[in-house]
Amino acid sequence: MNKRDYYEVLGIEKGASESEIKSAFRKLAKKYHPDVCKDADGAEKFKEAQEAYAVLSDANERAKYDKYGHAAFNGGGAGSAGGYDFSGFDFSSIFDEVFGGGDFSGFGFGNGFGGFGGNRRGGSKRGNDLVYNMKIDFEDAAYGAKKDVTIDVIDKCEECNGEGGFDKTTCSECGGSGTVTEQVRSFIGTIMTKTTCHKCGGSGHTFKTTCSSCRGKGKVKQRKTFTVEVPKGINTGEQIRMTGKGEAGVGSASNGDLYIEFEVKNHKLFKRENDDLYLDLPVTLTDLVLGGTKTINTLDGTIELKISAGSQPNETLRVRGKGMPNVHNGRPGDLYITLNLILPTKLNRTQKDLFNELSKTELDDNEAFKRFEKLNRD
């Protein structure tokens, strides 16, 4: 079964703002909440809305989805239904707005629907992915290269090892459970709910001393430099992934990934289409009429291009294996050379005399001339 477009799921336009995305999800969550909606497909629609919101509310995930669609998340894990894995996404803040807070896992749609964050003691969440746009020279794309990239990354605090503090103790408010039980009034009545402990934030512990480097967050912004291996044959718009080089995860979860998206500068002579290269070669009238050879610099050394006598203007010659290498298998494309006739605008006396002599010969006996004369007379 084909997955629906995430914008269609939320009923919004592709250019929707963050507030519009949040508002649209809030309405759907309230409509299809399993404790409210009794439709047979209500639970599935609720899950579908969660997945769409998890992607579109995250700038990096949204950028990947806008570029590649659902293919960007092929191979997702639990909770992904064959698409984006939103099982680690924290919906707690928006569910607090809709349902008054609480842990809803006891009502049959907790972990299976991505987790609402109310009872996620010591919860783990994979770090955010990052996207970096790198502009490279044409030659770097042709031959491959190593490039350094320096970016700001939210990484684990080295001072406290990502803990946020020192001398860990059990939280006195929740007794280490990470949650507290509260009585909450909502539109479906009064229910007993478990909410995240405000004192420890759901971790179940506090610290005697807060880390001064990260101010208790466990993460700090760091400027890091990575060496990027530019693959041979990479093209504009293509990406490579640097696993674990993104932002730090929450708890024991892994770091996100760093995606390098390339923009290849134009070449001074060649034009590129996929793995093939195109070159306009200026030639004279005598080059075409009499034939000859031209020395051409390619990506793989120089070649002697043979021009046959009687070649025509704009005729294209194909040189196999002299294009760009394929980024996946390294096999090069072809080079296509178009013979671009350049006629002289100024002639000396000797050249004029030669052309006058040439004009007295039978140069218009080609079938194309005869056909035109016949059609022109009729």
VOGU-3710 file (C-alpha; in Angstrom, 3 decimals, decimal comma):
1> mnkrdyyevl> 0,000/0,000/0,000  1,395/3,383/-1,053  2,033/5,877/1,723  0,198/9,187/1,495  2,044/12,446/1,099  2,766/13,937/4,527  1,430/17,358/3,532  -1,758/15,699/2,308  -2,076/13,790/5,590  -1,997/17,036/7,584
11> giekgasese> -4,081/18,909/5,008  -1,526/21,698/4,480  0,419/23,222/1,592  4,065/22,340/0,992  5,222/25,788/2,061  3,327/25,715/5,361  4,898/27,413/8,369  5,848/25,684/11,621  2,764/27,057/13,359  0,491/25,812/10,547
21> iksafrklak> 2,038/22,337/10,755  1,561/22,231/14,520  -2,018/23,525/14,304  -2,952/20,964/11,650  -1,546/18,083/13,710  -3,262/19,334/16,866  -6,658/19,133/15,139  -6,031/15,650/13,766  -4,689/14,356/17,088  -7,815/15,555/18,856
31> kyhpdvckda> -10,059/14,070/16,139  -8,468/10,628/15,819  -7,261/10,064/19,384  -8,051/6,388/20,152  -9,938/7,333/23,327  -12,207/9,603/21,307  -12,445/8,222/17,774  -14,187/4,869/17,477  -13,831/4,576/13,684  -12,257/1,361/12,473
41> dgaekfkeaq> -9,430/3,267/10,790  -9,093/5,936/13,482  -6,000/4,449/15,091  -4,251/4,156/11,746  -5,086/7,759/10,859  -3,786/8,879/14,257  -0,522/7,051/13,662  -0,286/8,444/10,121  -0,694/11,983/11,450  2,010/11,386/14,085
51> eayavlsdan> 4,486/10,232/11,456  3,739/13,201/9,200  4,131/15,664/12,075  7,378/14,083/13,303  8,956/14,613/9,879  7,547/18,009/8,889  8,139/19,624/12,292  11,866/18,873/12,057  13,698/21,176/9,632  16,342/18,602/8,654
61> erakydkygh> 13,897/15,721/8,219  11,537/17,990/6,273  14,329/19,046/3,907  15,149/15,398/3,171  11,488/14,552/2,632  10,960/17,534/0,305  13,902/16,359/-1,804  13,452/12,579/-1,842  9,908/11,910/-0,591  9,291/8,698/1,359
71> aafngggags> 12,425/7,170/-0,215  14,473/9,285/2,215  13,355/7,029/5,076  13,424/3,576/3,496  14,394/0,957/6,009  12,924/2,763/9,037  12,763/0,908/12,316  9,949/0,078/14,721  7,014/2,430/14,518  7,871/3,443/10,956
81> aggydfsgfd> 5,424/1,266/9,029  8,022/0,959/6,292  8,803/4,682/6,340  10,100/7,216/8,839  10,907/5,826/12,297  9,189/8,225/14,729  9,296/5,857/17,719  11,812/8,103/19,480  10,017/11,368/18,753  8,842/13,328/21,796
91> fssifdevfg> 5,188/14,369/21,339  4,786/15,354/24,980  4,581/19,129/24,565  1,883/19,126/21,939  -0,108/16,374/23,680  0,043/18,463/26,819  -1,715/21,205/24,871  -4,357/18,878/23,441  -5,039/16,490/26,333  -3,790/18,297/29,411
101> ggdfsgfgfg> -0,575/16,292/29,795  -0,008/12,814/31,080  1,236/9,387/30,216  -1,197/7,790/27,757  0,640/4,502/27,380  -1,940/2,759/29,541  -4,717/3,440/27,042  -3,376/1,145/24,366  -1,490/3,526/22,108  1,748/4,408/23,822
111> ngfggfggnr> 4,916/2,874/22,409  3,138/1,407/19,405  2,258/4,908/18,262  5,642/6,476/18,691  5,606/7,213/22,421  4,146/10,390/23,880  7,019/11,197/26,179  5,060/11,174/29,451  6,727/8,149/30,944  10,044/8,072/29,172
121> rggskrgndl> 12,319/7,762/32,152  15,880/8,119/30,983  14,377/8,268/27,485  16,615/7,962/24,472  16,275/9,818/21,236  18,618/9,672/18,284  20,427/12,925/17,560  19,321/15,210/14,752  20,813/14,803/11,300  22,658/17,737/9,750
131> vynmkidfed> 22,913/18,790/6,104  25,904/20,735/4,760  26,018/22,163/1,226  29,484/21,885/-0,301  30,486/23,653/-3,524  33,320/21,898/-5,376  35,257/22,402/-8,604  34,436/20,345/-11,687  37,837/18,659/-11,458  37,162/17,564/-7,846
141> aaygakkdvt> 34,018/15,808/-9,037  35,891/14,193/-11,927  38,935/12,900/-10,055  37,725/12,767/-6,447  39,226/14,816/-3,638  39,518/15,297/0,108  37,907/18,419/1,522  37,739/19,696/5,088  34,433/21,051/6,344  34,054/22,984/9,600
151> idvidkceec> 30,609/23,183/11,197  28,982/23,855/14,553  27,597/20,673/16,122  25,586/20,090/19,288  27,732/17,414/20,909  27,976/15,602/24,232  29,560/17,704/26,960  33,005/16,298/27,654  33,192/17,885/31,096  30,315/15,837/32,545
161> ngeggfdktt> 30,293/13,082/29,895  26,846/14,170/28,802  25,277/13,688/32,227  24,578/17,353/32,974  26,033/17,282/36,464  28,042/15,498/39,147  27,246/13,328/42,197  24,069/11,750/40,872  21,306/11,068/43,403  17,806/9,569/43,216
171> csecggsgtv> 15,135/12,189/42,600  13,283/12,969/45,812  10,131/13,996/43,966  9,446/10,826/41,971  11,592/8,356/43,899  13,572/7,479/40,779  10,596/6,499/38,635  10,780/9,591/36,441  7,017/10,144/36,694  4,459/11,437/39,156
181> teqvrsfigt> 0,785/10,518/39,289  -1,736/13,318/38,890  -5,492/13,686/38,529  -6,273/15,523/35,321  -9,558/16,882/33,985  -9,958/16,641/30,206  -12,737/16,672/27,662  -13,093/12,901/28,133  -13,504/13,175/31,884  -11,265/12,976/34,937
191> imtkttchkc> -8,457/10,474/34,668  -5,410/9,513/36,691  -2,321/10,103/34,651  1,383/9,783/35,011  3,291/12,884/34,030  6,967/13,497/33,630  8,569/14,551/36,867  9,230/18,292/36,689  12,180/18,094/39,048  14,297/15,515/37,214
201> ggsghtfktt> 12,749/15,828/33,761  11,915/12,113/33,672  15,452/10,873/34,247  14,751/9,655/37,793  17,807/11,368/39,215  19,228/14,766/40,079  22,724/16,070/40,709  24,270/17,722/43,707  26,323/19,892/41,358  25,188/21,107/37,946
211> csscrgkgkv> 27,827/21,079/35,209  28,946/24,644/34,535  30,093/23,880/30,980  26,715/22,729/29,656  24,537/24,221/32,454  22,931/20,860/33,113  21,925/20,135/29,519  24,574/17,496/28,878  25,251/19,024/25,464  27,319/21,924/24,187
221> kqrktftvev> 27,858/23,545/20,815  31,251/22,691/19,414  33,014/23,690/16,220  34,286/20,556/14,502  36,248/19,882/11,353  35,598/16,743/9,295  37,465/15,462/6,255  35,070/14,665/3,415  35,975/12,104/0,758  34,507/13,512/-2,474
231> pkgintgeqi> 33,557/10,495/-4,631  34,613/10,429/-8,271  31,658/11,294/-10,508  29,537/13,032/-7,860  26,976/15,389/-9,377  25,099/18,452/-8,214  22,290/17,562/-5,789  23,783/14,205/-4,765  24,658/13,462/-1,155  26,940/11,298/0,911
241> rmtgkgeagv> 26,277/10,352/4,533  28,819/10,595/7,332  27,432/8,275/9,985  27,407/9,565/13,556  28,744/13,026/12,698  25,454/14,794/13,409  24,088/16,073/16,700  24,397/14,094/19,928  21,507/11,860/20,919  19,571/11,882/24,172
251> gsasngdlyi> 20,607/9,355/26,806  22,270/6,316/25,281  20,902/6,968/21,792  23,324/7,362/18,910  24,359/10,579/17,236  22,603/11,737/14,110  24,310/11,696/10,721  25,901/14,443/8,666  24,759/14,655/5,046  27,067/16,405/2,575
261> efevknhklf> 25,143/17,723/-0,433  27,288/18,736/-3,388  27,103/21,568/-5,858  29,543/21,094/-8,757  30,821/24,224/-10,483  30,575/24,471/-14,271  33,597/23,626/-16,435  35,076/26,244/-18,750  34,605/23,993/-21,812  32,626/20,876/-21,010
271> krenddlyld> 28,909/20,659/-20,340  27,702/17,688/-18,331  24,591/15,540/-18,646  24,677/12,675/-16,158  27,961/10,861/-16,956  28,338/12,215/-20,515  30,244/15,357/-21,468  29,549/17,716/-24,389  32,013/20,004/-26,138  31,540/22,567/-28,917
281> lpvtltdlvl> 34,624/22,471/-31,166  35,158/25,505/-33,421  36,237/24,417/-36,936  36,906/26,137/-40,244  35,328/25,469/-43,605  38,444/23,706/-44,799  38,405/21,475/-41,687  35,005/20,207/-42,757  35,635/20,028/-46,492  39,125/18,546/-46,447
291> ggtktintld> 39,070/16,808/-43,086  41,923/16,682/-40,601  42,739/16,101/-36,933  42,326/18,222/-33,813  44,070/17,790/-30,452  41,506/17,686/-27,645  42,221/17,731/-23,918  39,882/15,334/-22,108  39,582/14,336/-18,455  41,691/11,297/-19,310
301> gtielkisag> 44,527/12,923/-21,254  44,726/14,281/-24,819  43,260/12,636/-27,918  43,630/13,237/-31,632  40,130/13,745/-33,000  39,762/12,750/-36,651  37,432/14,900/-38,754  36,407/13,158/-41,941  36,466/15,023/-45,254  32,993/16,243/-46,117
311> sqpnetlrvr> 31,827/16,558/-42,504  28,848/18,834/-41,963  28,372/21,839/-39,634  26,915/20,867/-36,223  27,756/17,223/-36,808  28,418/15,455/-33,493  31,238/12,951/-33,012  31,201/10,457/-30,164  34,325/9,510/-28,232  33,614/6,519/-26,002
321> gkgmpnvhng> 34,811/6,403/-22,407  36,002/10,004/-22,168  33,164/11,352/-20,034  32,696/11,548/-16,259  33,144/8,429/-14,122  29,935/6,956/-12,760  29,736/7,671/-9,019  28,573/4,106/-8,278  30,678/1,851/-10,519  33,404/4,175/-11,825
331> rpgdlyitln> 32,577/3,376/-15,458  33,045/6,563/-17,529  30,448/8,050/-19,806  31,157/9,336/-23,324  32,359/12,629/-24,786  30,237/14,187/-27,545  31,985/16,779/-29,721  29,920/19,050/-31,951  31,641/20,574/-34,996  30,846/24,261/-34,748
341> lilptklnrt> 31,596/25,950/-38,091  33,085/29,432/-37,750  33,086/31,431/-40,993  35,642/34,214/-41,436  34,381/37,790/-41,262  37,464/39,284/-42,892  39,490/37,946/-45,861  42,764/39,140/-47,334  43,196/39,502/-51,108  44,681/36,022/-51,555
351> qkdlfnelsk> 41,813/34,396/-49,638  39,218/36,342/-51,644  40,820/35,227/-54,887  40,749/31,617/-53,751  37,062/31,836/-52,808  36,268/33,494/-56,160  37,973/30,640/-57,971  36,136/28,152/-55,789  32,777/29,779/-56,570  33,280/29,045/-60,290
361> telddneafk> 33,309/25,305/-59,614  30,302/23,045/-59,282  29,638/23,089/-55,521  25,852/23,126/-55,759  25,305/19,729/-57,392  24,287/18,133/-54,086  20,823/16,585/-54,060  19,714/19,046/-51,382  20,319/22,014/-53,714  18,459/20,340/-56,555
371> rfeklnrd> 15,485/19,515/-54,344  15,268/23,082/-53,051  15,422/24,562/-56,567  12,591/22,267/-57,675  10,391/23,137/-54,707  11,236/26,833/-55,063  10,060/26,834/-58,706  6,778/24,994/-58,068
//
